[in-house]
Amino acid sequence: MGVVFNGTLLTSYLTPPVGMALYYFMGIQRDVKTELLFRCVWPYVVLLVATLAIAIAVPDTVMVFVRTLMRTR
């Protein structure tokens, strides 16, 4: 549940209309246009949404790493 929540928050920080992370970046790099930045971020948003869909559809994928670490102890 926490992984899905955090992934959703990360996606919201990268997508318009809010896109707070994009506005932070534009504050650092003043010569980058807003349209260019929003266009460049879409591949990452698609990857995030696909990852969230997998995490929701198959919840065990999120816990594989944790379970593997717990078995080795």
C-alpha positions in Angstrom: 0.0 0.0 0.0 2.8 2.4 0.9 4.6 1.7 -2.4 1.5 2.5 -4.4 0.9 5.7 -2.4 4.4 6.9 -2.8 4.4 6.1 -6.5 1.2 8.0 -7.0 2.7 11.0 -5.2 5.8 10.9 -7.4 3.7 10.8 -10.5 1.7 13.8 -9.3 4.9 15.8 -8.8 5.9 15.2 -12.4 2.6 15.7 -14.2 0.8 18.9 -15.1 -1.2 20.9 -13.9 0.6 20.8 -10.6 4.0 19.3 -11.5 5.9 20.9 -8.5 9.2 19.1 -9.3 9.1 20.6 -12.8 8.6 24.1 -11.5 11.5 23.6 -9.1 13.7 22.6 -12.0 12.5 25.6 -14.0 13.6 27.8 -11.1 17.1 26.4 -11.4 17.3 26.3 -15.2 15.7 29.6 -16.4 16.4 29.0 -20.1 14.2 25.8 -20.3 10.7 26.3 -21.6 7.7 24.9 -19.8 6.4 23.1 -22.9 9.8 21.4 -23.5 10.0 20.2 -19.9 6.5 18.8 -19.9 7.1 17.0 -23.1 10.4 15.5 -21.9 8.9 14.1 -18.7 6.2 12.0 -20.3 8.4 8.8 -20.9 9.1 8.8 -17.1 5.5 9.2 -16.3 4.6 6.3 -18.6 7.2 4.1 -16.8 5.8 5.2 -13.4 2.2 4.4 -14.3 3.2 1.0 -15.8 5.1 0.2 -12.6 2.1 1.2 -10.4 -0.2 -0.9 -12.6 2.1 -3.9 -12.1 2.3 -3.2 -8.3 -1.5 -3.0 -8.1 -2.2 -6.1 -10.3 0.5 -8.3 -8.7 1.2 -7.1 -5.2 3.7 -9.8 -4.5 6.2 -8.2 -6.9 6.6 -5.4 -4.4 7.6 -7.7 -1.6 10.0 -10.0 -3.5 13.1 -8.2 -2.5 12.1 -7.9 1.1 11.2 -11.5 1.4 14.5 -12.5 -0.2 16.4 -10.5 2.3 14.4 -11.9 5.2 15.2 -15.5 4.1 18.9 -14.9 4.1 19.1 -13.9 7.8 
